[in-house]
Amino acid sequence: MMKKLAALIFLIAMAGLSGCNTIEGAGKDIQSGGDAVSDTARDVKNEM
């Protein structure tokens, strides 16, 4: 019983950690997309 409980706790911990990394990666992707939009807007403004 203890081995099953330890394995379950380990799996939950690993799922939580992988979820954090996934969310962090998505945040970085969204930020880089926003940076690209800002750069394009700045370029258009400078051309006017």
DSSP file (Angstrom, degrees, kcal/mol; ACC not computed):
  #  RESIDUE AA STRUCTURE BP1 BP2  ACC     N-H-->O    O-->H-N    N-H-->O    O-->H-N    TCO  KAPPA ALPHA  PHI   PSI    X-CA   Y-CA   Z-CA
    1    1 A M     >        0   0    0      0, 0.0     4,-2.2     0, 0.0     5,-0.2   0.000 360.0 360.0 360.0 -41.4    0.0    0.0    0.0
    2    2 A M  H  >  +     0   0    0      1,-0.2     4,-2.7     2,-0.2     5,-0.2   0.869 360.0  53.1 -66.3 -36.4    2.8    2.4    0.9
    3    3 A K  H  > S+     0   0    0      2,-0.2     4,-2.3     1,-0.2    -1,-0.2   0.903 109.8  48.3 -65.5 -39.7    4.6    1.8   -2.5
    4    4 A K  H  > S+     0   0    0      2,-0.2     4,-2.3     1,-0.2    -2,-0.2   0.902 112.6  48.4 -66.1 -40.8    1.4    2.6   -4.4
    5    5 A L  H  X S+     0   0    0     -4,-2.2     4,-2.6     2,-0.2    -2,-0.2   0.915 111.9  49.0 -65.4 -43.1    0.8    5.8   -2.3
    6    6 A A  H  X S+     0   0    0     -4,-2.7     4,-2.3     1,-0.2    -2,-0.2   0.902 111.9  49.3 -63.0 -41.2    4.5    6.8   -2.9
    7    7 A A  H  X S+     0   0    0     -4,-2.3     4,-2.4     2,-0.2    -1,-0.2   0.897 111.0  49.9 -65.2 -40.1    4.1    6.1   -6.7
    8    8 A L  H  X S+     0   0    0     -4,-2.3     4,-2.4     2,-0.2    -2,-0.2   0.922 111.1  48.4 -64.5 -44.5    0.9    8.1   -6.8
    9    9 A I  H  X S+     0   0    0     -4,-2.6     4,-2.4     1,-0.2    -2,-0.2   0.910 111.6  51.0 -62.1 -41.7    2.4   11.1   -5.0
   10   10 A F  H  X S+     0   0    0     -4,-2.3     4,-2.4     1,-0.2    -2,-0.2   0.922 110.6  48.1 -61.6 -45.2    5.4   10.9   -7.4
   11   11 A L  H  X S+     0   0    0     -4,-2.4     4,-2.3     2,-0.2    -2,-0.2   0.893 111.8  49.3 -64.5 -40.1    3.2   10.9  -10.4
   12   12 A I  H  X S+     0   0    0     -4,-2.4     4,-2.3     2,-0.2    -1,-0.2   0.916 111.5  49.5 -64.7 -42.3    1.1   13.9   -9.1
   13   13 A A  H  X S+     0   0    0     -4,-2.4     4,-2.4     1,-0.2    -2,-0.2   0.915 111.6  48.3 -63.0 -42.8    4.3   15.8   -8.4
   14   14 A M  H  X S+     0   0    0     -4,-2.4     4,-2.4     1,-0.2    -1,-0.2   0.889 110.8  50.8 -66.4 -38.5    5.7   15.1  -11.9
   15   15 A A  H  X S+     0   0    0     -4,-2.3     4,-2.0     2,-0.2    -1,-0.2   0.904 110.9  49.5 -65.0 -40.4    2.4   16.2  -13.5
   16   16 A G  H  X S+     0   0    0     -4,-2.3     4,-1.8     2,-0.2    -2,-0.2   0.915 111.8  47.6 -64.1 -43.4    2.4   19.4  -11.6
   17   17 A L  H  X S+     0   0    0     -4,-2.4     4,-1.9     1,-0.2    -2,-0.2   0.902 111.9  49.0 -66.8 -40.5    6.0   20.2  -12.5
   18   18 A S  H  X S+     0   0    0     -4,-2.4     4,-2.0     1,-0.2    -1,-0.2   0.862 108.8  54.6 -68.2 -33.2    5.4   19.5  -16.2
   19   19 A G  H  X S+     0   0    0     -4,-2.0     4,-2.4     2,-0.2    -1,-0.2   0.894 106.4  51.5 -64.2 -39.8    2.3   21.7  -16.1
   20   20 A C  H  X S+     0   0    0     -4,-1.8     4,-2.5     1,-0.2    -2,-0.2   0.918 110.3  48.4 -63.4 -43.2    4.3   24.6  -14.7
   21   21 A N  H  X S+     0   0    0     -4,-1.9     4,-2.4     1,-0.2    -1,-0.2   0.885 111.0  51.2 -65.3 -37.4    6.9   24.2  -17.4
   22   22 A T  H  X S+     0   0    0     -4,-2.0     4,-2.2     2,-0.2    -2,-0.2   0.923 112.0  45.8 -65.2 -44.3    4.2   24.1  -20.1
   23   23 A I  H  X S+     0   0    0     -4,-2.4     4,-2.3     2,-0.2    -2,-0.2   0.893 112.1  51.7 -66.6 -39.5    2.5   27.2  -18.8
   24   24 A E  H  X S+     0   0    0     -4,-2.5     4,-2.1     1,-0.2    -2,-0.2   0.917 110.3  49.1 -62.9 -42.4    5.9   29.0  -18.5
   25   25 A G  H  X S+     0   0    0     -4,-2.4     4,-2.2     1,-0.2    -2,-0.2   0.890 110.0  50.8 -63.9 -39.7    6.7   28.1  -22.1
   26   26 A A  H  X S+     0   0    0     -4,-2.2     4,-2.5     1,-0.2    -1,-0.2   0.898 108.5  52.7 -64.9 -39.5    3.3   29.4  -23.3
   27   27 A G  H  X S+     0   0    0     -4,-2.3     4,-2.3     1,-0.2    -2,-0.2   0.900 109.3  48.7 -62.1 -40.8    3.9   32.6  -21.5
   28   28 A K  H  X S+     0   0    0     -4,-2.1     4,-2.5     2,-0.2    -1,-0.2   0.898 111.0  50.8 -66.0 -39.8    7.2   33.1  -23.2
   29   29 A D  H  X S+     0   0    0     -4,-2.2     4,-2.0     2,-0.2    -2,-0.2   0.920 111.7  47.0 -63.0 -44.1    5.6   32.3  -26.6
   30   30 A I  H  X S+     0   0    0     -4,-2.5     4,-2.3     1,-0.2    -2,-0.2   0.901 112.0  51.2 -64.7 -40.5    2.8   34.9  -26.0
   31   31 A Q  H  X S+     0   0    0     -4,-2.3     4,-2.3     1,-0.2    -2,-0.2   0.913 109.5  49.1 -64.2 -42.5    5.4   37.4  -24.8
   32   32 A S  H  X S+     0   0    0     -4,-2.5     4,-1.9     1,-0.2    -1,-0.2   0.865 110.2  52.0 -67.0 -33.7    7.5   37.0  -27.9
   33   33 A G  H  X S+     0   0    0     -4,-2.0     4,-1.9     2,-0.2    -1,-0.2   0.907 109.9  48.8 -65.1 -41.6    4.4   37.3  -30.1
   34   34 A G  H  X S+     0   0    0     -4,-2.3     4,-2.4     1,-0.2    -2,-0.2   0.880 109.0  53.2 -64.3 -38.6    3.6   40.6  -28.3
   35   35 A D  H  X S+     0   0    0     -4,-2.3     4,-2.6     2,-0.2    -1,-0.2   0.898 107.6  51.3 -63.0 -40.0    7.1   41.8  -28.9
   36   36 A A  H  X S+     0   0    0     -4,-1.9     4,-2.2     2,-0.2    -2,-0.2   0.905 110.4  48.4 -64.3 -41.3    6.8   41.1  -32.6
   37   37 A V  H  X S+     0   0    0     -4,-1.9     4,-2.5     2,-0.2    -2,-0.2   0.914 112.1  49.5 -64.4 -42.4    3.6   43.1  -32.8
   38   38 A S  H  X S+     0   0    0     -4,-2.4     4,-2.4     1,-0.2    -2,-0.2   0.909 110.5  50.0 -63.1 -42.2    5.2   46.0  -30.9
   39   39 A D  H  X S+     0   0    0     -4,-2.6     4,-2.3     2,-0.2    -1,-0.2   0.914 111.6  48.2 -63.1 -42.6    8.2   46.0  -33.2
   40   40 A T  H  X S+     0   0    0     -4,-2.2     4,-2.4     2,-0.2    -2,-0.2   0.911 111.4  49.9 -64.3 -42.7    6.0   46.0  -36.3
   41   41 A A  H  X S+     0   0    0     -4,-2.5     4,-2.3     1,-0.2    -1,-0.2   0.897 110.7  50.3 -63.1 -39.6    3.9   48.8  -34.9
   42   42 A R  H  X S+     0   0    0     -4,-2.4     4,-2.2     2,-0.2    -2,-0.2   0.906 110.1  50.3 -64.4 -41.7    7.0   50.8  -34.1
   43   43 A D  H  X S+     0   0    0     -4,-2.3     4,-1.4     2,-0.2    -2,-0.2   0.912 111.2  48.2 -63.0 -43.0    8.4   50.3  -37.6
   44   44 A V  H  X S+     0   0    0     -4,-2.4     4,-0.8     1,-0.2    -2,-0.2   0.908 111.2  51.0 -64.3 -42.0    5.1   51.4  -39.2
   45   45 A K  H >< S+     0   0    0     -4,-2.3     3,-0.8     1,-0.2    -1,-0.2   0.903 109.1  50.7 -62.5 -41.3    5.0   54.5  -36.9
   46   46 A N  H 3< S+     0   0    0     -4,-2.2    -1,-0.2     1,-0.2    -2,-0.2   0.787 106.7  55.2 -68.7 -26.8    8.6   55.4  -37.9
   47   47 A E  H 3<        0   0    0     -4,-1.4    -1,-0.2     1,-0.2    -2,-0.2   0.656 360.0 360.0 -79.1 -15.6    7.8   55.1  -41.6
   48   48 A M    <<        0   0    0     -4,-0.8    -1,-0.2    -3,-0.8    -2,-0.2   0.478 360.0 360.0 -77.3 360.0    4.9   57.6  -41.4
